[in-house]
Amino acid sequence: MGTETVAGAGDAGGGGDSGDTAEAEGFAGVAERRREQRGWYFYDWAVSVFSTSVLTVFLGPYLTSVAEAAADGAGYVHPLGIPVRAGSYFAYTVSVSVLLSVLVMPLAGAVADRSGRKKPIMGVFAYLGAAATTGMFFLEGDRYLLGGALLVVANVSYATAVVVYNSFLPQIATPGERDAVSSRGWAFGYASGSLVLVANLALFLGHEPLGVGEGTAVRICLASAGLWWAVFAIIPLRRLRERPAAHAPAAGAAAAAGMSLRGGWRQLAGTLRDLRRYPLTLMFLLAYLLYNDGVQTVITQASVFGAGELGMDQTTLIGAILLVQILAVAGALLLGRLAVRYGAKRTILGSLVAWTATVGAGYVLPPGEPVWFFVLAAAIGMVLGGTQALSRSLYAQLVPPGKEAEYFSLYEVSDRGTSWLGPLVFGLTYQLTGSYRDAIISLVIFFVLGFVLLLRVPVRRAVAAVGGAAPDRI
């Protein structure tokens, strides 16, 4: 997927990094680095079907319909006795899952860094998430509480595993390679999402000839994402290698595990204090948390907006999301190339202008017009992958060495499917106005504020502050 020249990743790593220099700086040789990078890409390939088929396409409308089936005469369900409009249940559940992730991710990241055993932690959460996703096959009737519980477990596990996965990036790629490696990872993910979504669309459209009900077809699509995740997670877990921990406890295996867990809590508190030493990294993180919350909310709520406000049927929604996935592959690689010429920061800023215009266009989109909905999907696809890939690689430059998983746990608070403020604002706006148009336009503020904060980050100075080596263009 892509060539070795994308975004400056030349024979030995692009950006002027030679193989000898890379090894002198603690990186593996070129061949070993490439092997790990290819294995690393496959976790994006494995897990992206969860964010695509589950969070973006099927679960939102389906869980909403399940909640509506359980709703009272006024259109409310009552989880834990709390009155919730059925149309807001999915958005609120996503927010709850992310709030729980905020507690779990930093601890897991701290333990991973302290123990030096990233792969077991990544594997446990990957397979817990895959199991919960596969269990969505049993979501039917009015079992909205089951759906909410499985979504929470799957999303918390998804987010935590991705924290550890992302933390490998600074270890398997030199500074000059990171934009390229991150972009190819995202491209792998969107290619995977497209492939599985094509199969999902074939099943959904052909469910009647196959003698399968529409609800059953949706549940098969949800469960297949969990199985796909479980199968392909094997590749990165086999190919990635552990690095010695910067602060590994000197004890036996069992005692070391306990010391790592206790030390994880202390190190988590230390990470939050440590951030004050790197105010420029903190400023970038705040900018990212804002604008990417907008990105993630558009992704997770687009099918709800399309169905509830624009009257699009499920076939149209799946087709539009498929278009997004296909174009996101090209967009991720294209923006990766633009970053070589203009730098990652400028390229991300340009993408945020495009996001603002796209969300504004969504507000005035006419109902019942699939063509315009597809035009909107195409615009989203061209900026989606690049915004995310370059944000990840740029943040990797701003992380202190030896604390990758800890710092990426803070980053992951607003990564794929794990944003919380955006869905909360979206859900509250709909609850107060009853309009998905008002809910979608409320997201503009995230892109505008994120743009302003990112504009103020002197990235090269931020890289130097953490002791990193910046590529030629950043």
N, C-alpha and C positions, 0 to 999 in steps of 0.2 A: 504494500500500500504506500505509494509515493516512492521517490528515489532517494538515494543517499546524498543528493545535492540539495535537497529541500532545506530552506532556512539556514544555509551555511554549514550543514553537516557534511563536510567533505570526507576524504579518505580516512583522516585521523580525527575528525571531530569538528571541523569548521571553526570559524571565528579565529583562525590562527593557532589553534591548539594542535600541537603535534602529538603523536603517540608517546614519544619519550617524555615530553613535558607533562602529559596527562598522568603517566605512571609516576613521575617524580612528585606530583601533587597528591598522590594517594589513589588515583584512579586505576582501574584494571587496564591491561593492554587492549588494543583496538579490537581484536577478535573476541576476547572475552566480554568486552563492553557491548559489542554488537549483539552477542548471543543473549546477554541479559536484557538488553533493550527490546529485542524481539519477543522474549518471554514476557516482559513487562507490558508490551502492547496488548497481549492477549487477556489481561485482566479487564482492560477497557472493552475488548471484544466480548468477554463473558458477562460483565455486569451491566453494560449499556442497555440490554434488552429489558432490564427491570425499569430503568428510568423511561424508556421509550414505550414499550408495550403495556407496562403496568401503570406507572404514574401518569404518563402523558396521554395515552389513548384509551385504554379499556377501564381502568379501575375508577376513575372519576365519574363518568356517566353511569357505570354499572352500580357502584356503591351508592351513588345518589338515588338511583331507581330503587335499590333495596331499602334505603332509608325512607323513601317516599311510600313504599309499600307498608312500612311499619309506622308511618306518621299518623297522628290523630287528625281530627276533622279540620283543625286549623293549619295543618301542614307542618307540625313540629314533632320531633322525636325527643326522648328524654333520657339520654345517657347519664347515669348517676344522678337522676332526678333533675338535671339541668335542661331547661327548654331550649332546643336548638332547631332552627329552621332546617328542614331536610336538605334544601339546596345548598346550605352552608356546611353540612356535616363533613364532607370530604376535606374541604379547606381547613376546617378546624382540626380534624384528625391529623393532617399533615403538620400543622403547627404544634400539636401536642407531641408528635413523634420527634420533632426537631428540638423542642425544649428538653426532652429526655436525652436526646443525643448530645446536647450541650454538657450534660453531666457525665456521660459515658466516654465520649470521644477524647477529651483531654486526658482523662485518667489512662485510657488505653494507650494513647500516644506517649505519655510519660513513662509507663511501664515498658513499652516497646523500646524507647531510647535507653532506658536505664538497664534493662536486661540484655539488650542486643539480640532478642529473639522476636524479630518482627514477623517472620513467616507463620509461626504457630498462632499468633494473635490475629493476623490477617485471615488465616484459614478458619479459625473458630467462628469469627463473625461472618465470613463469607458463606459458610455452610449453614449457619443459623438463619441467615437471611434467605438463602435459597430454599430451605425447608419451609419457612413461613410463607414464601411466595408460592411454592408448590401447593401448600395447604389451602390456598385461595380457591382451589377447585371445589371445595365444600361450601363456598359462599353462595347461598341461594335463598329464595323466599324473602323473609323479613329479618334475616340474620345480620342486621347492620352492626351489632356489637361485635360479632365474630369478625366481620370485615374490618372494623376499626382496630381491633386487637392485632390481627395479622398484619395490617398496614403499619402499625406502630413497631412491632417486632422487626418486620422486614426493613423498614426505613432506618431504624436505629442501627441495625446490623450492617446494612448497606453503607451508611455514613461512616461507621467506625472502621470497617474494612478498607474503605477508600482512603481514610486518613493514613493508614499504614502504607497502602499502595502508593499514594502520592509522595510519601516521605522517602521512597527509594529513588525518586528522580534526581536529586542532587548527588546521589551516590553512584548512579550508573551513567551519568552524562556530564561532560565537562561544561563549563559556563557557556562556551560557544555552541554547544550542541543542544542546549536545553529547549530553546524555542522549537527546533526541528523535532526533537524526540517527543515533546509534549504534543505538538501538532499532529504527529503521526499517530500517537496514542488515541487522540480524539477522533482522528479519521478512521482508525480501526473500529472504534466504538460506534460511530455513526454508520459505517458499512455493515457492521453486525446488526444494528438496530433496523436498518433497511431490509436486510435479508430476512430476518425473522418476521418483520412486519408484512412483507410480501406473502409469507406463508400464512400469517394470521389473517390477512385479507382474503386469501384463497379459501381458507376454512370458513370465515365469516360469510362470504358471499355464497359459498357452496354448501351451507349447512343443511338446507332443505333436501337437495338430492342425496346427501349423505345420511339423511334420516336423523339429523341432530338438531335440537332446538336452538334458538338464538342464544338463550341464556347459557346453555351448555357449551356452545361454541366459544362464548366469551370466557367461561371458566377454564376451558381447555387452553385458550390463549394465555391466560394468567398463569396457569400451572406450568405451561411449557417454558415460560421465562425463568421460572425457578430451576427447572431441570437443565436448561441451557447454561445458566449461571454455575450450577454445580459441576457440570462436565468440563467446561473450559477454564474454570479456576485452577484446575490441576496443573496447567502448563506454567503459569507464573510461579506457582508454589514449588515447582520442581526446578525451574531455571534460575530464579533469583537466589542470590547467596547472602548469608548473614555477614554483617560487619561487626568487629569488636565494639562493644558499648563503650562510650566515653567514661561512664561511671558505673561499670558493672560491679555488683556486690561480690566480694571475695568469700564465697561459701559454697557448700554443696548444692546440688540441683534443687532439692526441695526447699532448703533454707533460702537459697538465692531467689526462688520464686516468691516466697513470702516477703523477703526483704525488698524485692522489686515492687511488690504491690504496696507495701507500706511506704517505701520511698517514692512510689508513683504519686501518692497524695501530696507528699512534701514537694516533689519536683513540680507538680502542677501549680501549686501555690507559688513556687519559685519562678515558673514560666510567666505567670501574670505579673509578678514583680519585675522580672527580667525585661518585659516589654517596654518598661519605662526607660530602660537604657537605650532603646532603639526607637525613638519617637517617629522616625521616618518610615520604618517598617510598620509601626502602628498606624500611621496615617494612611499608608497604602491599604492595610488590612481593613480599616474603616471604610475607605472608598470602595473596596471590593465587596464588602458585606452589604453595602447599600446598592450598588448597581447590579450585583449578581442576584440579590434578592428579587429585583425586578425581572431579570432574565429567567430565573427559576419559576417565578410565579406565572409568567407568560407561558412557559412550557407546561406546567402542571395544570393550569386552569384554561388553556386554550380550547380543549375539547368541551369543557363545561360551557364556556362562552359561546362556542360555535353551535352547540346543541340547544342551549337554553335561550340565547338571545337572537341568534341568526337563523334558527330552525334547520340546521344542517343535520342530515341523517348520518347514521354510523358509518356508512360506506364512504361518504364524502369526508368525514372526519379522519378516517383511517388513510384515505388517499392523500389528504393534505399533510398529515403527519409524515407519511412516507416521502412526500416531496421534500419536506423539511430535512429528513434524514439524508436523502440522496444529495441534496445541495449542500448540506453541512459538511459532507466529506470534502467536496471541492472548496467550500468556504474556509475550512480549517487549514487546508494546504495553501490556498491563495493568500490568506492573511499571514500565514507563516512566511511566505515569500515577501510580502510587503514589509514585514518586520525586519527582514534583512536589510532592506533599503532605507526604511524610515525609522526603525526602532520599534520595540514592542509597545512602549508607552504611547507614542503618537498613533500607532495602529489601533490600539484599544480605544483611545479617545475618539477616533473617527467612527469606530463601531458603535460607540454610545450615542453619537449624533444620529446614526442610522436607526438604532433602537428607539430613540425618542420619536422620530418621524413615523416609524412603523406602528407603535402603540397609538399614536394620534390618529393614524389612518384607520386602525381597528375600531376606534370610537364611532367613526362616521360610516363604517361599512354597511351597505344595504342588506337587509335580511332576505333570505331565499335566493341569493345570487352566488352560487358556488364558484363562478369564475373569479370574482373579486376575492373570495376567501382563499383560493389557490394563489392569487397574486400576493396576498398578505403572507401566506405560508412560504412562498419563494423568497420574499424579502427577509423573513426570519431565518430561513435556512442559510442564506449567504453570510450572515454575520454571527450566527449562533456558535458554531464550532470554533471559529477564530477567536472570538471574545473569550471563551472559556480556556482554550488551549494556551493563549498568550498570557492570560492572567495567571495561570498555574506556573508557567515557566518564569514569568517575571517575579512572582513571589518566591520561587525557589532561589532566586539570586539574593533575596533579602533575608534569608533564614540563617542564623548563626550555625556554623558547623557543629555536628553532634547533637543538635536539638531539632532535627527535621520533623520527626513524628509529633513532638509536642506542638511545634508551631503550625504544622499542617492540621492539627486538630482544631485550632482556632480558625484556620482558613475554611475548613470543611463545614463550619456552621452555616455557610451560605453556598455550598457547592451543590451538585446535581441532586435535585429532589429534597434537599435538606434545608432550604430557606424556611424561615418561620414568620418574619415580620411582614413580608409581601403577602403570603396567603392569609395572614391575620387581617391585614388592611383590606384585601380583596373580599374576604368573608364578611367583615364588619360593614363595608360599604354596601354589599349586596343586602345584608340583613337590614340596614337602615333605609335603603332606597328601593329595594326589590328590582334593581336594574343591573344587569351584567355590564352594560355600557359604562355606567358610572364606576363600576368596580374595575374595569380594565383601564380606564383613563386615570384612575387614582395611582397607577403604577409609574406614571411619568416622573413623579417626584423622586423616585429611586434613581433613575438614570441621570437626572439633572444634578442632584446632590453628589452622586458618585463621580460624575464628570468634573465638578468643581474641586472636589477633594483630590482626585488623581492628578489634576492639572497642577496642583501645588506641591506634588512630591518630586524632589530632585533625586531621580533614581540612581544616578551614578554615585552621588554622595551617600545615599542609603546603602548601596552595595559595599562601599568602602567602610562604612560604620560597623558592619557585621564581620569585617575581615575577609570579604569575598573578592573575587577577581571578576570584573565586568567584561563582557564581550565588547567588540569594537562599537557596535551600535546597540543601544538599549533604550 
